[in-house]
């Protein structure tokens, strides 16, 4: 019933932009903290960003601060990750995930998120 579906991935150019979407169904996502994570080949899944269930506070990994922006559109029940100034090292499968615990400041830690989407591939290459 509870489902997250990522979209918007694809091929981006270094210095370019992509916008990822995480569409929720079966629940209202503004009652959850939503995190974005990524996993590159041969590496562990790592946190990228999150937006809190209370107050909409955001948090970012150091590697993406100033380049990525997380936001939500409650009317569309969707969370976005705007990715600017893309770098080749941003190449990974990107996942969104939901945490039902109400917090004012989320942390993009894998172990705290209960529900996961299936991921969308982002490749940054010229």
N, C-alpha and C positions, 0 to 999 in steps of 0.2 A: 504494500500500500504506500509506504513512504519511499519516495524515489527521487534521486537526483540525476540529472542528465546534463553533462557538459557538452558544449559546442563552441565553435569559433576557432578551433585550432587549424593549423595548416602550416604553410611555408611563409615565413617572414624574412625580410632582409635585415641585415645588421643596420641598426639605427632606425629601423622602421617600427611599425606598431601593429598589434593585434588586440582584439578584444574577445575575451572568453566569457561565456555565459554559463551559468549554473541554474537550470530551471528545476524548481521543486514541485512535486505533486504529492498529494496525500497528506500534506501538512502545510502549515503556514510558516514560512521560513523566518519571519521576523520574531518568532518565538525560539529561535535557535541561533547559536553562534555558528557562522559559516566560515570554514577555512579553505584556503587553496593550498595545495601541495603539489610537488612535482617529483618525478623520479626519472633520472637519466640512466641509460644502460650501465649496468655494473655498479650502480650507486644505490644507497638507501633512499627511501622516500624522505623528503625534507619539507618542512613548512615554508611557505612563501608569504602568506598573508592571512588575516582573518578579520571578520567584522563581528562585533559583539551582539548578543541578543538583547541587551539592555543599553540604550543610549547610542548605539551605532559606533562605538569606539573601534578604531582600527589599529592593527599591529602589522608590522612588516619585518621580514628578514633583512638583515643588513645588506645582502647582496642585491636587493631590489628596491631599497628605499630611494625615493626620488624618481624612480622610473615606473613603478607599478602603482596602480590605484584600485582599491577594492571599493565597491559600492553596492547598494541594493535598491531594487525597485519593487516596493511592496505591492503595487498594483499589478505587476506582472509576476509576482512571486519568484523573482529571479535575482541572483547575485552576479555581479560582473567583476572581471579582472581586466582592467585596461593596462596593457603592456606597451610601454613606450621605450624608445632607445634600446631596442632589442640587441642582445649580444649572442654570439654563438653558444655561449655557455648556458643560455636560457633554454636550449634544446632539451626537451624532456616530455614525458607524458604528464599532463596536468590533471589533477583530480580536485574536485570539491567534496567537502564533507560537512556534516552537520553534528552539532553538539547540543543536546536538549537542555543542558544545565544553563541556567540564567546567570550570566556574569556581566559585569560592567566593562571589563577589559579582557578580551580573549587572548589566548596564547596559541600560536599555530604549531602545536605539538601533536604528532600523529596519534599518540595513545589516548588523547582526550576526546576524540571524535568517534561517534558511534555508527554513523551512516555515511556511505561513500558512493560516489558515482563511479562510472566505468572508465572515465578518463578520456582526454582528447590530446592527440599528438600535436606538439608544437616543435617545428624545426626552423632554426634560424641559420640561414646560409645564403651566401651570394651565389 
